[in-house]
């Protein structure tokens, strides 16, 4: 509360564009420790708008006008809220307060940790036990004789960003696990993510190897050999590197060959010259001192150093200055203070350049390593080409700008969509998931997935592949388990990627947003294969940023344990499960056969759409309309109520008459399109006929009304028959095994 300068301002006008609001509402604005609250003055509605401070991505204050001062609140769920405050002083105070409250500096300032943890203790403990990852692995069939649990990472001793319970190949010994972890970035060695029971193939994940140019690790090679042996039906595995191949080859291939060629020339010159040895030595000493000072700045300068540390730092700086100014006896001139000139100086400059290039190349090698197929004889390397977090952050900002355009022309919209490159990145992630799913389900080959550190692009590829492979993850509860396993449990930089705390803005990136959009793109191609709807994905997206629950706080399991989140916050999954009636897809089919369980989407460019429900909530100039899915859900709810009412009336009739009431079940034939009808090509519309047309003996047709049955019967349809007919007529039947491109042709034929 100490950051709130003005807790209440009256006569404030608020306009929320994302809700299609045309006229501003007048009310009172409140600032609390966790929310910005707006309450309308209208006594009939008294509508309240609550915006968590964690959802605010930016606050902009416009120049004052005669009507007041205006604030623009941009939210992380892409809402834009305009606030008009009468007094400029109040506007300045609100702006300063929101700028500080929207950027918390520590976890204790977040919404989910700001209330008393002793409230609802039993409910809080039950909420954290709602998602059981061990039960999900048992559903896959593990542990078994191929994959077992390991105690190597108990108490997070081997990898502090991995969970304590991991599944590894049965043949992998603790020594192999530890050796492989030392060869992988952040110690993230290969572990099991998903096991396919039909083909015995597995999806594993890890981080990049620290191989450099020629480094190799025997334990890591044995680890990949163990992953291959855990699948008896294959003699090799795919290693999927989700990063672009061109970047890796450019940094490790071309530059390496050029530098090595230059270095060999210098080596040959060193054999005949002692002058260059002196210059290279001085260059090496200067470069080493630069590295030492850089490490000191990056490490100790960020912390509060004591007097002793500051003294050491100043002494090192003074020593560096003395080395630069001390005259050195040159072997070339034989005197002090002489600067080598001529060809010796040229080679010395070249030597300094080579040392710098070698240093940069070594850093690239440590950060962009990948497996060498000459060392790993049992792998096939596959590059996907998903861009890094910086490209994704810029791309999403451009697509958000497109969604905020007011009445754009077709040219401006298409140009903005293409310039953002957002759908191209979504396609790259889906391509990675499709490749993994085909390798596991069709070829029966295990796949090892990694990127740089193994918790951004790796999580995207593994989770999309699980969506394609397993129908369970296409249910509401299954998607909760999938996110909990591949993102929360295996580690993901939630605090950095989604700006939960005030930090480096370059670390922010919509990584999990892209996975949710991939799920939405798949649901658009396969509308009958997903139990959840678009509203559920948007709700998950909002909770990632809101910090209302502790599910998405912290970067790994160990950090959440140290924060004691299970004692101080609640899990989001039980709350979403209680509201599952709002998130259910009415087209979902539960009777899919196992052969139709694997989705095979069409990843052609024309199959991708802009997610208007997320980036452009409603059209500004049009009132909100009910979606077809909501309409169908309403119809089904009303049908269910009518069926219950029918059952009650039947029971009452039975009680009155003393005899059971039987209902005759009549099969209603499905309507079929007439293929023998000719298209009308004349200027007048074709005549509409009702009833049956029967030809008479003179060749003319007589109109006869349909016959009426003497008894009235109530036809009762089976629910399965109704859904099957509706699916066939709407062109979305059997969408679990093919994409919607074929269904569009059927719809066009019906329209004709």
Secondary structure, DSSP 8 states (H G I E B T S, - for coil): -TT-S-SEEEEEEEEEGGGT--S-EEEEEEE-SSEEEEEES-TTT--EEEEEGGGEEEEEE---BTTBEEEEEEETTS-EEEEEES-HHHHHHHHHHHHHHTS-SSGGGSGGGSS-TTTTHHHHHHHHTSS-HHHHHHHHT-SSSSEEEESTTGGGSS-TTS-S-EEEETT--HHHHHHHHHHBGGG---EEEEE-TTT--EEEE---B--TTT---HHHHHHHHHHHHT-TT-S-EEEEE-S-HHHHHIIIIIHHHHHHHHHHHHHHHHTT-SHHHHHHHHHHHHHHHHHHHHHHHHHTTTS---HHHHHHHHHHHHHHHHHHHS--B-TTTSSBT----THHHHHHHHHHHHHHHHHHHHHHHHHS----TTT-TTEEEEE-----HHHHHHHHHHHHHHHT-SS--HHHHHHHHHHH-HHHHHHHHHHHHHHHHHHHHTS---EEEE-SSSSSHHHHHHHHHHHHH-GGGGSHHHHHHHHIIIIIIS---HHHHTTSSS--GGG---HHHHHHHHHHHHHHH-TTS-SB-HHHHHHHHHHHHH-SSSTT-SSSHHHHHHHTHHHH---SHHHHHHTGGGSB-TT--S---GGG-S------GGG----HHHHS-S-TTS-----HHHHHHHHHHHHHHHHHHHHHHHHHHHHHHSS---------------SS-----SSS------SEEEE-TTS-EEEE-----SS-------HHHHHHHHHHHHT-TTTTSS-THHHHHHHHHHH-
